[in-house]
Amino acid sequence: SISSGMQANAQHLQQYLQTWDGYREIWEINKDAFIRRYQRLNPPVSSFDADIARYTEVANNVQKEETVLNIQFVLLDCSPLKFSLLNHCNEWQNKFTTLLSEMARATLNELHT
């Protein structure tokens, strides 16, 4: 029947949505609060490098995800989701590079005084 077909397809769609759960922390974590905690740890430059590279890798993985696909009779376009995730990755990278710049400037000012 039509109803059972709709229910079955809804389950397929829910299963597909779970493929994006691996990226959930990118948009759920409060970026500013995280960066404040990160700053208090006074991490070495290598940590910044690793974290910035991590978001480059995540962005590359997001790009590899299928953008438009059919799930039975539903055509699903994930372009807005991918675009949003890529923006979040970019925001994370900007926050890390800004913090690194601020911390380096503060260290240089301490050396100068």
N, CA, C and O of each residue as an XYZ file, in Angstrom:
452
protein
N       0.832     -1.187      0.000
C       0.000      0.000      0.000
C       0.879      1.253      0.000
O       2.080      1.191      0.262
N       0.261      2.363     -0.294
C       0.979      3.632     -0.350
C       1.531      3.993      1.023
O       2.663      4.459      1.150
N       0.716      3.771      2.045
C       1.132      4.122      3.403
C       2.385      3.358      3.832
O       3.306      3.942      4.404
N       2.419      2.064      3.559
C       3.593      1.273      3.958
C       4.815      1.677      3.136
O       5.936      1.649      3.644
N       4.611      2.050      1.879
C       5.714      2.537      1.045
C       6.276      3.837      1.589
O       7.488      4.048      1.592
N       5.382      4.712      2.051
C       5.823      5.988      2.639
C       6.606      5.735      3.925
O       7.643      6.356      4.159
N       6.106      4.826      4.753
C       6.801      4.518      6.011
C       8.172      3.906      5.750
O       9.151      4.248      6.413
N       8.233      2.998      4.780
C       9.514      2.359      4.450
C      10.506      3.409      3.949
O      11.680      3.388      4.318
N      10.031      4.322      3.113
C      10.922      5.344      2.577
C      11.366      6.303      3.680
O      12.506      6.768      3.676
N      10.470      6.600      4.624
C      10.841      7.467      5.746
C      11.976      6.822      6.541
O      12.881      7.519      7.000
N      11.935      5.512      6.705
C      13.013      4.812      7.409
C      14.324      4.908      6.626
O      15.387      5.114      7.210
N      14.242      4.759      5.304
C      15.448      4.889      4.477
C      16.032      6.296      4.595
O      17.249      6.465      4.673
N      15.167      7.295      4.606
C      15.631      8.681      4.729
C      16.285      8.911      6.096
O      17.316      9.579      6.185
N      15.691      8.363      7.155
C      16.273      8.496      8.487
C      17.650      7.827      8.549
O      18.581      8.361      9.153
N      17.769      6.658      7.921
C      19.063      5.975      7.893
C      20.087      6.829      7.153
O      21.235      6.941      7.584
N      19.675      7.428      6.045
C      20.596      8.267      5.283
C      21.032      9.479      6.113
O      22.206      9.850      6.104
N      20.094     10.090      6.824
C      20.433     11.258      7.633
C      21.517     10.943      8.662
O      22.304     11.816      9.028
N      21.554      9.717      9.118
C      22.564      9.317     10.102
C      23.979      9.394      9.532
O      24.943      9.481     10.292
N      24.119      9.363      8.204
C      25.460      9.474      7.622
C      26.068     10.843      7.921
O      27.290     10.992      7.906
N      25.227     11.842      8.191
C      25.721     13.188      8.486
C      26.022     13.378      9.970
O      26.605     14.392     10.355
N      25.634     12.419     10.806
C      25.863     12.542     12.252
C      27.346     12.623     12.598
O      27.711     13.188     13.629
N      28.195     12.070     11.755
C      29.623     12.136     11.999
C      30.171     13.553     11.992
O      31.266     13.811     12.494
N      29.401     14.469     11.419
C      29.818     15.869     11.345
C      29.134     16.736     12.398
O      29.363     17.945     12.450
N      28.315     16.138     13.218
C      27.467     16.873     14.160
C      28.240     17.851     15.048
O      27.780     18.968     15.281
N      29.407     17.439     15.543
C      30.157     18.305     16.457
C      30.575     19.612     15.788
O      30.795     20.615     16.468
N      30.684     19.606     14.476
C      31.118     20.812     13.760
C      30.136     21.959     13.978
O      30.540     23.113     14.117
N      28.851     21.633     14.006
C      27.874     22.705     14.182
C      27.309     22.787     15.594
O      26.735     23.811     15.963
N      27.458     21.736     16.389
C      26.847     21.748     17.715
C      27.715     22.395     18.791
O      27.194     23.008     19.722
N      29.027     22.263     18.669
C      29.920     22.813     19.694
C      29.938     24.331     19.597
O      30.054     24.893     18.509
N      29.822     24.983     20.741
C      29.905     26.447     20.779
C      31.359     26.843     20.490
O      32.256     26.613     21.301
N      31.561     27.433     19.332
C      32.918     27.739     18.881
C      33.647     28.701     19.824
O      34.802     28.468     20.181
N      32.976     29.771     20.222
C      33.634     30.774     21.066
C      34.027     30.202     22.425
O      35.129     30.457     22.911
N      33.130     29.430     23.042
C      33.429     28.819     24.343
C      34.586     27.826     24.200
O      35.463     27.758     25.061
N      34.580     27.066     23.117
C      35.654     26.097     22.890
C      36.995     26.812     22.733
O      37.997     26.399     23.318
N      37.009     27.873     21.950
C      38.253     28.614     21.712
C      38.766     29.244     23.003
O      39.977     29.304     23.215
N      37.871     29.716     23.867
C      38.305     30.268     25.161
C      38.984     29.182     26.011
O      40.027     29.424     26.620
N      38.387     27.995     26.046
C      38.988     26.879     26.801
C      40.326     26.483     26.175
O      41.298     26.213     26.881
N      40.360     26.453     24.861
C      41.570     26.098     24.124
C      42.696     27.086     24.467
O      43.840     26.684     24.679
N      42.363     28.360     24.519
C      43.355     29.391     24.823
C      43.937     29.195     26.227
O      45.138     29.363     26.435
N      43.081     28.838     27.181
C      43.541     28.628     28.558
C      44.543     27.478     28.653
O      45.379     27.445     29.557
N      44.453     26.533     27.711
C      45.394     25.409     27.698
C      46.770     25.832     27.193
O      47.747     25.104     27.368
N      46.851     27.006     26.567
C      48.099     27.524     26.001
C      48.795     26.456     25.147
O      49.931     26.073     25.426
N      48.105     25.982     24.111
C      48.647     24.868     23.319
C      49.851     25.301     22.475
O      49.989     26.478     22.143
N      50.711     24.352     22.135
C      51.837     24.663     21.254
C      51.334     24.893     19.819
O      50.207     24.536     19.477
N      52.176     25.481     19.012
C      51.815     25.771     17.620
C      51.437     24.493     16.875
O      50.568     24.513     16.003
N      52.084     23.390     17.219
C      51.788     22.120     16.545
C      50.332     21.697     16.756
O      49.736     21.067     15.882
N      49.760     22.039     17.907
C      48.346     21.726     18.154
C      47.448     22.553     17.249
O      46.465     22.053     16.702
N      47.797     23.823     17.100
C      47.030     24.670     16.180
C      47.092     24.094     14.773
O      46.079     23.988     14.082
N      48.302     23.724     14.364
C      48.482     23.180     13.020
C      47.626     21.932     12.819
O      46.979     21.776     11.783
N      47.627     21.047     13.814
C      46.853     19.808     13.724
C      45.352     20.098     13.670
O      44.625     19.469     12.901
N      44.889     21.046     14.482
C      43.455     21.351     14.510
C      42.997     22.042     13.232
O      41.912     21.757     12.724
N      43.808     22.938     12.718
C      43.457     23.600     11.455
C      43.432     22.570     10.325
O      42.531     22.581      9.486
N      44.425     21.682     10.310
C      44.476     20.638      9.281
C      43.286     19.688      9.412
O      42.767     19.193      8.411
N      42.861     19.439     10.638
C      41.712     18.543     10.861
C      40.474     19.082     10.165
O      39.723     18.324      9.550
N      40.258     20.394     10.260
C      39.061     20.957      9.619
C      39.205     21.025      8.106
O      38.202     21.037      7.392
N      40.429     21.071      7.607
C      40.639     20.953      6.160
C      40.248     19.552      5.719
O      39.602     19.373      4.687
N      40.644     18.559      6.510
C      40.305     17.171      6.188
C      38.795     16.947      6.263
O      38.218     16.291      5.395
N      38.160     17.489      7.292
C      36.703     17.348      7.424
C      36.010     17.989      6.223
O      35.077     17.413      5.662
N      36.466     19.182      5.828
C      35.871     19.858      4.673
C      36.037     19.009      3.413
O      35.116     18.916      2.601
N      37.207     18.393      3.248
C      37.420     17.513      2.092
C      36.477     16.316      2.131
O      35.947     15.906      1.098
N      36.267     15.756      3.322
C      35.342     14.622      3.450
C      33.905     15.046      3.152
O      33.155     14.302      2.520
N      33.526     16.230      3.601
C      32.180     16.740      3.310
C      32.008     16.891      1.800
O      30.960     16.550      1.250
N      33.039     17.401      1.138
C      32.970     17.581     -0.322
C      32.746     16.253     -1.036
O      32.105     16.210     -2.087
N      33.272     15.172     -0.468
C      33.152     13.853     -1.104
C      31.763     13.243     -0.934
O      31.391     12.327     -1.668
N      31.001     13.746      0.028
C      29.648     13.200      0.249
C      28.784     13.474     -0.984
O      28.902     14.512     -1.634
N      27.926     12.524     -1.275
C      27.030     12.668     -2.422
C      26.108     13.863     -2.194
O      25.550     14.027     -1.109
N      25.952     14.685     -3.213
C      25.168     15.912     -3.065
C      23.699     15.692     -3.399
O      22.818     16.109     -2.647
N      23.439     15.043     -4.517
C      22.062     14.788     -4.940
C      21.907     13.280     -5.110
O      22.686     12.644     -5.820
N      20.904     12.717     -4.459
C      20.690     11.284     -4.587
C      19.210     10.947     -4.493
O      18.407     11.705     -3.948
N      18.883      9.802     -5.034
C      17.517      9.290     -4.960
C      17.432      8.263     -3.855
O      18.256      7.353     -3.769
N      16.438      8.414     -3.018
C      16.121      7.388     -2.029
C      14.697      6.970     -2.363
O      13.720      7.619     -1.991
N      14.627      5.867     -3.074
C      13.386      5.367     -3.668
C      12.756      6.479     -4.505
O      13.311      6.837     -5.544
N      11.637      7.027     -4.097
C      10.950      8.018     -4.932
C      11.207      9.454     -4.489
O      10.519     10.369     -4.942
N      12.185      9.667     -3.613
C      12.506     11.011     -3.132
C      13.867     11.428     -3.690
O      14.858     10.712     -3.551
N      13.892     12.591     -4.318
C      15.153     13.163     -4.785
C      15.652     14.104     -3.700
O      14.998     15.096     -3.377
N      16.804     13.792     -3.145
C      17.333     14.534     -2.014
C      18.521     15.381     -2.469
O      19.490     14.859     -3.021
N      18.438     16.683     -2.233
C      19.517     17.597     -2.576
C      20.163     18.092     -1.283
O      19.547     18.832     -0.516
N      21.385     17.684     -1.053
C      22.091     18.027      0.186
C      23.026     19.220      0.009
O      23.860     19.478      0.877
N      22.904     19.942     -1.082
C      23.786     21.090     -1.334
C      23.763     22.100     -0.195
O      24.830     22.525      0.250
N      22.586     22.505      0.300
C      22.590     23.484      1.410
C      23.291     22.955      2.660
O      23.981     23.709      3.346
N      23.125     21.680      2.957
C      23.769     21.074      4.119
C      25.284     21.072      3.937
O      26.021     21.440      4.852
N      25.749     20.660      2.764
C      27.189     20.650      2.504
C      27.760     22.062      2.585
O      28.822     22.272      3.171
N      27.067     23.015      2.004
C      27.524     24.404      2.031
C      27.641     24.897      3.475
O      28.619     25.551      3.836
N      26.649     24.583      4.286
C      26.659     24.990      5.692
C      27.817     24.337      6.448
O      28.502     25.003      7.225
N      28.037     23.054      6.230
C      29.140     22.354      6.902
C      30.492     22.930      6.496
O      31.384     23.077      7.332
N      30.643     23.255      5.223
C      31.902     23.852      4.757
C      32.111     25.224      5.394
O      33.236     25.590      5.732
N      31.030     25.976      5.557
C      31.131     27.272      6.237
C      31.547     27.097      7.698
O      32.364     27.862      8.211
N      30.985     26.092      8.362
C      31.370     25.817      9.749
C      32.858     25.456      9.830
O      33.558     25.935     10.723
N      33.344     24.624      8.916
C      34.767     24.264      8.905
C      35.623     25.512      8.735
O      36.643     25.673      9.404
N      35.201     26.386      7.839
C      35.921     27.629      7.601
C      35.927     28.508      8.853
O      36.945     29.113      9.190
N      34.776     28.575      9.542
C      34.693     29.346     10.790
C      35.649     28.791     11.840
O      36.340     29.550     12.520
N      35.689     27.463     11.970
C      36.599     26.847     12.934
C      38.041     27.221     12.610
O      38.802     27.617     13.493
N      38.410     27.095     11.338
C      39.783     27.415     10.951
C      40.102     28.887     11.232
O      41.188     29.214     11.709
N      39.157     29.759     10.935
C      39.374     31.185     11.200
C      39.547     31.454     12.691
O      40.387     32.265     13.081
N      38.767     30.787     13.518
C      38.878     30.988     14.972
C      40.245     30.522     15.477
O      40.864     31.191     16.305
N      40.714     29.374     14.977
C      42.027     28.879     15.390
C      43.145     29.806     14.912
O      44.054     30.116     15.683
N      43.096     30.250     13.666
C      44.168     31.109     13.158
C      44.150     32.477     13.840
O      45.206     33.057     14.093
N      42.963     32.991     14.135
C      42.873     34.267     14.849
C      43.464     34.141     16.249
O      44.225     35.002     16.690
N      43.108     33.065     16.940
C      43.652     32.850     18.284
C      45.174     32.696     18.234
O      45.882     33.274     19.058
N      45.672     31.928     17.282
C      47.117     31.747     17.147
C      47.805     33.091     16.928
O      48.846     33.370     17.523
N      47.220     33.911     16.077
C      47.780     35.235     15.806
C      47.793     36.097     17.069
O      48.788     36.757     17.366
N      46.688     36.088     17.808
C      46.607     36.879     19.046
C      47.613     36.408     20.082
O      48.259     37.223     20.741
N      47.750     35.092     20.229
C      48.687     34.555     21.214
C      50.136     34.848     20.807
O      50.971     35.150     21.659
N      50.430     34.761     19.519
C      51.783     35.061     19.038
C      52.102     36.541     19.246
O      53.208     36.897     19.652
N      51.127     37.393     18.965
C      51.317     38.829     19.164
C      51.584     39.133     20.640
O      52.466     39.931     20.958
N      50.835     38.508     21.532
C      51.012     38.728     22.977
C      52.409     38.255     23.414
O      53.079     38.922     24.202
N      52.833     37.107     22.896
C      54.160     36.600     23.249
C      55.254     37.536     22.747
O      56.221     37.805     23.460
N      55.103     38.027     21.529
C      56.086     38.957     20.979
C      56.105     40.268     21.778
O      57.170     40.842     22.008
N      54.948     40.727     22.188
C      54.889     41.958     23.004
C      55.591     41.758     24.342
O      56.254     42.666     24.844
N      55.441     40.557     24.922
C      56.122     40.263     26.191
C      57.633     40.289     26.012
O      58.361     40.755     26.889
N      58.101     39.790     24.881
C      59.550     39.774     24.607
C      60.074     41.195     24.397
O      61.214     41.505     24.742
N      59.242     42.038     23.838
C      59.636     43.394     23.505
C      59.700     44.286     24.751
O      60.472     45.244     24.791
N      58.896     43.973     25.757
C      58.861     44.835     26.947
C      59.805     44.400     28.024
O      59.876     45.035     29.076
